[in-house]
Amino acid sequence: MSDVVEIYSARGDESIREGALDYSSTITTKGQAEADAVDRCRRDRTIRKVAYYIVRDDGSFKTLFGYDNPEPVSLISNRARRQMADPLPRGKGKPPNPGARKKPKLVDRLINALKEEPVSGSDGACDRPARALHIKYHRQRFTQRVKAFGRCLG
């Protein structure tokens, strides 16, 4: 089995051993490692440092090449730049009325729909005790399903 090269890429303030790890069996010389490091830093400008280690079959390692990106882009500066950007202009029209009546929630709408559902007896007239049982049954089933769904999301 031939020697393998471990490639560590550090971003931001992380140490080189905490960085992303890649392996290569094609990089064997310092010149190839340097070309690869420049290419990596060109593709991903957030990389601050790249280090190449040759790992031998017996488990020992040797530093092949280390490269510091001359102009790394800080991840924090990208976030700050987005936060400092101008906010989107507010749409034209009236501002929302804080005292306006809010739309009822889905659970409330379903319960109201179950309350309004007529249950007819054999003669076609509305049977109040049967309707009350029907509503109670559906309320229980609905709350059981909502609880089960909450446990799934939990």
N, C-alpha and C positions, 0 to 999 in steps of 0.2 A: 504494500500500500504506500502511496506517495504522500508527501507532505501537503498539508492543507493550509490555506491562508485565511485567518479570521480578520474581518474588516469591521471595526467599530466606528460608528458615526455619532458624534455627540452634538446635541442642539442646546441652545440656551446656556443655562448654568449647570447642566448635568456633567458629571465626570465621564471620562472616556469609557470606563467599564460599565456605566449605567446606560450608555447609548445603545442604539440599534446595532444588532449583530448580523452580519452577512458572512457567507463562506465563499471561497473561490479556489478552484484547483487550476485555473488558467494563469493566474498572476504568479510569476516565479521570480521576477527581478524587480529591483528598485525603480527602474525606469517605467515598467508596466504599472507599478503601484502608484507612481507619481501621476502618470497620465490618467489612471482611473480616479484618483483623488480629485484632480482638477475637473474631470468630467462630472463626478458626483456633486461637487460644490456648484458647478454651473447649472445642473439640473434642479438641485434643491438648495436654494440660497440660504435656508435656515440652518444648514449644517455649519457648525463652528469649527469642528476639528474631526479629522479622519485619521485612524491609526491602523496599520497593517502588521499582523503578527504571524510568523510562520510557526505552525504547530506540528511537531514531529510525531512519528509513530509511538515513540516511548513516552509521550506526554509532555515533553519539555517544549518551551517556546522561545522565540527570538524576535525582537522588533525588526521588522523589515523597513518600514517607512512611516513617518508621521507628517501630517500636513495640517497647517492652520489656515483656515479660510481668511483671506485678507479683508474681505468686506462681507461678513455675515449679516443677515437680516434678523433682527431680534423679533421674537414672537410677541413680546410685550409691546413693541412699537407698532406692530400691525394692529393689535387690539386698540391701542390708544388712538391710532389714526382713524379707525372706524368710529370710535366714540366721539372724536372731535369733528367728524364730518357734519356738515350742515343738516339739520333735521328736514324731513320732507315738508313741503308747504302744506298747510291745513286746507282741506277741501272747502269750497265755498258753500254757504248755506247756514242754517241756524245751528247754534250749538245745542247739544242734547239737553233736554229738559230734565233736571234731576228729580222733579216731582212726578214725572210721567209714570203711568202704571206699567209695570214690567210684565212681560209675557210669562204665563205660568210654566213651571218646569214640566218636563216630560212625565214624571211620576204623577204629578197633580192632574195633568191632562188625561192620563190613562185612568186614574181613579174616577174622575168626573165622567169619562165616557162609560165606565162600567155602571155608575150610578144611574145614568140616563137611559141605559139599555132596557127596553120593556121585555118582560117575560110574560108570555100569554099562556093561559090555561087551555084546556081542551075546547072550551067554548069561544076562544078568541079574545076574551076579556083579560085585563091585566090582573094577575093574582098577586097581591101584596106579600103574603108570607113566602111564596115561592121566589119572588123577586129578591127579597131580603136575603134568603139563603143563597141564591145565585150570586149576589154581590159579595157576600161574605166569603163564599168559596173562591171566587176569582181574586179577591183581595189577598187571601191567604196564599194562594198559588203565586200571585205576583210578588209578594214580599219574600217568599221562599226563593224565587228565581233571582230577585235582586240581591239577596244575601249570598246566594251561591256565586253569582257573577262577581260580587265584591271579594269573595274568598279567592276566586281565580285570579283577580288582578293583584290581590294582596301581596 
